[in-house]
Amino acid sequence: MNYLDFQNQRSAQGRIGTPWYQARTIILLGPPGAGKGTQAQRIAGQYGLRHLSTGDMLRDNIHCDTELAKKAVRLINRGELVPDEIMLSMVQERIAQPDCKNGFILDGFPRTLGQARGLEEICCPYKSRATTVLNFIAQPELLVRRLMNRRICKKSGHIYNLADHPPIHPGVCDMDGSELLQRADDTEAVVRERICLYERHTRPLIEYYSAQGVLHEVEGMCDPESVTANILKVLNRKDPTL
């Protein structure tokens, strides 16, 4: 059942169905380059959660030639944004898979208030033990420097930074020996525009989750180990709303 079918069922029944299983939901917010991807991998390993990216979901759907992908590709080819309903349907189908039974981490989603409200609806049947939103804080100038120096492993996506976390051998991943690449959008002009867009569209999200008492701020520009330690302090609290 996708998000559109879910909405129709919800309207017909007037209530949410029986929970399938309890799961932990962790949502990562923050501007590009704030370290969300690195920390998501660490949190996923620590708690046995699945790290989910909507970009990966879209690519998987396109690879499998699903009906949702066909709708999305038609819009993308026309230069239009993929609407919230399609993205939420992809998320709903993904989190229903067995590897998400212990919970999941959403990296870079939701991005709008409409997506946040839709996500809350499709997560209702799971009766999550806790929903925690981590908002990564970073100074724009430091983000620009970090992203311009970012390099990503072509094979497995391992992330390096030429300024503070360079590979042992230039241009080569320490983990699997594959080539390190610079993303096409990791240029100064594009990075600054991405940061501005993030600030403009995400501010309502921060206010939304803050009002629910589930938002926690994380200093994203510390060394990765310190950031991880601070995140674990939040996630290990008996009452995650404190």
C-alpha positions in Angstrom: 0.0 0.0 0.0 1.5 3.3 -1.0 0.9 6.7 0.5 -2.1 7.5 -1.8 -3.8 4.3 -0.9 -3.0 4.8 2.8 -4.8 8.2 2.7 -7.8 6.7 1.1 -8.0 3.9 3.6 -7.5 6.4 6.5 -10.4 8.5 5.2 -12.6 5.4 4.9 -11.8 3.9 8.3 -11.4 7.1 10.2 -8.5 5.5 12.2 -5.1 4.0 11.9 -4.8 0.2 11.8 -3.2 -2.1 14.3 0.5 -1.5 14.7 2.8 -3.8 12.8 5.8 -3.5 15.1 7.6 -1.0 17.3 10.5 0.9 15.7 12.8 3.8 16.4 12.7 6.7 14.1 15.7 9.1 13.8 15.5 12.1 11.5 18.6 14.1 10.6 18.2 17.7 9.6 21.0 20.1 8.7 22.5 22.0 5.8 24.6 20.3 3.1 28.0 19.3 4.4 27.0 19.3 8.1 28.1 15.7 8.5 24.7 14.0 8.4 25.8 11.1 6.2 28.9 10.3 8.2 26.9 10.3 11.5 24.0 8.4 10.0 26.4 5.5 9.2 27.7 5.5 12.8 24.3 5.7 14.4 23.0 2.9 12.2 25.9 0.6 13.2 25.5 1.5 16.9 21.8 0.8 17.1 21.2 -1.7 14.3 19.0 0.7 12.4 18.7 1.1 8.6 20.1 4.3 7.1 17.7 5.5 4.5 18.2 8.1 1.8 15.4 9.2 -0.4 17.9 9.6 -3.3 18.7 5.9 -3.0 15.0 5.0 -2.8 14.4 6.9 -6.0 17.3 5.3 -7.8 16.2 1.8 -6.6 12.6 2.4 -7.8 14.0 3.6 -11.2 16.2 0.5 -11.4 13.3 -1.7 -10.7 11.0 0.2 -13.1 8.2 0.6 -10.5 5.0 2.5 -11.1 6.1 5.2 -8.7 9.4 5.5 -10.6 7.6 5.9 -13.9 5.5 8.8 -12.5 8.6 10.4 -10.9 10.7 10.1 -14.1 8.1 11.7 -16.2 8.1 14.7 -13.9 11.9 14.8 -13.7 12.2 14.7 -17.5 9.9 17.8 -17.6 12.1 19.6 -15.2 9.5 19.4 -12.4 10.0 18.5 -8.7 8.8 15.1 -7.6 5.7 15.8 -5.5 5.4 14.9 -1.8 2.9 12.2 -2.5 5.3 10.1 -4.6 8.2 10.6 -2.2 6.1 9.7 0.8 4.8 6.6 -1.1 8.4 5.5 -1.7 9.3 6.1 2.0 6.2 4.2 3.2 7.1 1.2 1.0 10.7 1.2 2.1 10.1 1.4 5.9 7.7 -1.5 5.6 10.5 -3.8 4.5 11.9 -6.3 7.0 15.3 -4.6 7.4 13.6 -1.6 9.0 11.9 -3.7 11.7 14.2 -2.2 14.4 13.8 1.3 13.1 15.5 3.6 10.6 17.4 6.8 10.1 16.1 9.3 7.6 18.9 11.4 6.1 17.8 14.6 4.4 14.1 13.8 4.6 11.6 15.4 5.3 12.6 18.7 3.6 9.3 20.5 3.8 6.5 20.8 6.4 4.1 18.9 4.1 6.6 16.0 4.0 7.0 16.1 7.8 3.2 15.8 8.3 2.9 13.1 5.7 5.8 11.2 7.4 4.1 11.4 10.7 1.0 9.9 9.3 2.7 6.9 7.6 4.7 6.2 10.8 1.6 6.1 13.0 1.0 2.4 12.5 4.4 1.6 13.9 3.9 3.2 17.3 7.6 4.0 17.4 9.2 3.8 20.8 10.7 7.2 20.2 11.1 9.7 17.4 14.2 11.8 17.7 15.1 14.7 15.4 18.8 15.8 15.3 19.4 19.2 13.9 23.0 19.7 12.8 24.3 23.2 13.3 27.2 24.6 11.2 28.5 28.0 10.2 28.0 28.6 6.4 31.7 29.6 5.8 32.9 26.4 7.4 30.4 24.4 5.3 31.6 25.9 2.1 35.2 25.0 3.0 34.2 21.5 4.0 32.2 20.8 0.8 34.7 22.2 -1.6 37.3 19.7 -0.1 34.9 16.7 0.1 35.7 13.6 -1.9 33.5 10.5 -2.1 34.5 6.9 -2.8 33.2 5.9 -6.2 32.4 2.3 -5.2 31.1 2.4 -1.6 30.4 6.1 -0.8 33.1 6.5 1.9 33.5 10.2 2.6 36.9 12.0 2.9 37.9 15.6 3.3 41.2 16.9 1.9 41.4 19.5 4.7 40.9 17.5 7.8 40.3 13.8 6.8 42.4 13.1 3.7 43.0 9.6 2.3 46.4 8.0 2.9 47.0 8.0 -0.9 45.7 11.0 -2.9 42.6 10.2 -4.9 42.3 6.6 -3.6 39.9 5.3 -1.0 41.6 3.8 2.1 38.9 1.2 2.5 38.6 -0.4 -1.0 41.1 1.3 -3.2 38.5 2.8 -5.5 38.7 6.2 -7.0 37.7 9.3 -5.0 35.4 11.8 -6.8 34.3 15.3 -6.3 30.6 15.9 -6.7 29.7 18.3 -9.5 27.7 20.5 -7.1 30.5 20.8 -4.6 31.6 24.2 -6.0 31.5 27.4 -4.1 28.7 29.1 -6.0 26.5 26.0 -5.9 27.2 25.2 -2.3 26.3 28.8 -1.2 23.0 28.5 -3.1 22.2 25.1 -1.6 22.8 26.5 1.9 20.5 29.4 1.2 17.8 27.1 -0.1 18.1 24.9 2.9 17.7 27.8 5.4 14.7 29.1 3.5 12.8 25.8 3.3 13.8 24.1 6.5 13.1 26.7 9.1 9.4 25.7 9.4 10.5 22.1 9.9 12.8 23.1 12.8 9.9 25.0 14.4 7.5 22.1 13.8 9.7 19.5 15.5 10.8 21.9 18.3 7.1 22.4 19.2 6.7 18.6 19.5 9.7 18.5 21.9 11.7 16.0 19.8 14.3 18.3 18.3 17.9 18.3 19.6 20.6 20.5 18.2 24.0 19.0 17.4 27.2 20.9 16.7 28.1 19.5 13.3 31.6 21.1 12.9 33.4 19.3 15.7 35.6 16.3 14.9 33.4 13.3 13.9 34.1 11.4 17.1 32.9 14.3 19.3 29.8 14.7 17.2 29.0 11.0 17.6 29.6 11.1 21.3 27.2 14.0 21.7 24.5 12.3 19.5 24.8 9.1 21.6 24.2 11.1 24.8 20.9 12.3 23.3 19.8 8.9 22.0 20.7 7.0 25.1 18.5 9.1 27.4 15.7 7.2 29.0 13.3 10.0 28.1 14.3 11.2 24.6 12.2 14.4 25.0 14.6 15.8 27.6 
